[in-house]
């Protein structure tokens, strides 16, 4: 399989965009500490990834769909742990 330079850049961007939340999610899984992250930031990030997923579905772009499904998993986990900690007053917003 041969990729053009532009396709390789796109693949690299998709890979890094997909895995960029994994270290944060892993840290929160281990510590349950979300005090240093913003609920607003993760709300906006979740909305952005969801919109990219919808866009990918509409244009039937499988790499876009797959990468955003993978991305939304740790983002959703982090968001809900942060929300839980905020509502239980362990964290600020």
Secondary structure, 3 states (H helix, E strand, C coil): CCCCHHHHHHHHHHHHHHHCCHHHHHHHHHHCCCCCCCHHHHHHHHHHHHHHHHHHHHHCCHHHHHHHHHHHHHHHHHHHHHHHHHHCCCCCC
